[in-house]
Amino acid sequence: MIENRLEFVIKRLTEAVEVSDQPLHSTPTEQDDDYKKTFAYATGYSRAAMQGSLEELQEVLNKIREDKVECSFGSEYEKDIDY
């Protein structure tokens, strides 16, 4: 369940990055013809994605704390990280 919710957040943020790239790779004429290629649209879309992701992550964290779900993040995980 938690894994699915985290995958959803990743998907949402990935889509937001893709939408944010649209204005950078389109001409002013293309932006005039398609509002989805404008900076205004990209900003609004990305803001909504970040807000939704923030809410989802807060709910996941609350669920972990509420259920005392064991996470794989901890001393065992940290030994594999190169600092």
C-alpha positions in Angstrom: 0.0 0.0 0.0 2.6 2.5 1.0 4.8 1.5 -1.9 1.9 2.2 -4.4 1.3 5.6 -2.9 5.0 6.5 -3.2 5.0 5.3 -6.8 2.0 7.5 -7.4 3.9 10.5 -6.0 6.9 9.7 -8.2 4.7 9.5 -11.3 2.9 12.8 -10.4 6.2 14.6 -10.0 7.7 13.0 -13.1 4.7 14.3 -15.1 5.1 17.7 -13.6 8.8 17.8 -14.7 7.8 16.8 -18.2 5.1 19.5 -18.4 7.6 22.1 -17.0 10.0 21.2 -19.9 7.4 22.0 -22.5 7.8 25.8 -22.6 11.6 25.4 -22.7 11.4 23.4 -25.9 8.7 25.3 -27.7 8.6 28.5 -29.8 6.4 31.5 -28.9 4.2 30.5 -31.9 3.8 27.0 -30.5 2.9 28.5 -27.1 0.3 30.7 -28.7 -1.2 27.7 -30.5 -1.1 25.4 -27.5 -1.6 26.7 -23.9 -0.1 23.5 -22.5 3.2 24.7 -23.8 3.1 27.9 -21.9 5.0 28.9 -18.7 1.8 29.8 -17.0 0.3 26.3 -17.6 3.6 24.6 -16.6 3.7 26.7 -13.4 0.1 25.9 -12.4 0.4 22.2 -13.3 3.7 21.8 -11.3 2.3 23.7 -8.3 -0.7 21.5 -8.2 1.5 18.4 -8.5 3.7 19.6 -5.7 0.8 20.3 -3.5 -0.8 16.9 -4.1 2.5 15.2 -3.6 3.1 17.0 -0.3 -0.3 16.0 0.9 0.2 12.4 -0.2 3.6 12.2 1.5 2.3 13.7 4.7 -0.5 11.0 4.7 2.1 8.3 4.1 4.2 9.6 7.0 1.2 9.8 9.3 0.3 6.2 8.4 3.8 5.0 9.1 3.8 6.7 12.4 0.2 5.6 13.3 0.8 2.0 12.5 4.4 2.0 13.6 5.3 0.5 10.2 8.9 -0.6 10.0 10.8 1.2 7.2 13.8 -0.2 5.5 15.5 3.2 6.1 17.8 3.1 9.1 21.1 1.7 10.2 21.0 -1.2 7.8 20.2 1.1 4.9 22.8 3.7 5.8 25.7 1.3 5.6 25.1 1.0 1.9 25.3 4.7 1.2 28.6 6.3 0.1 29.0 9.6 1.8 
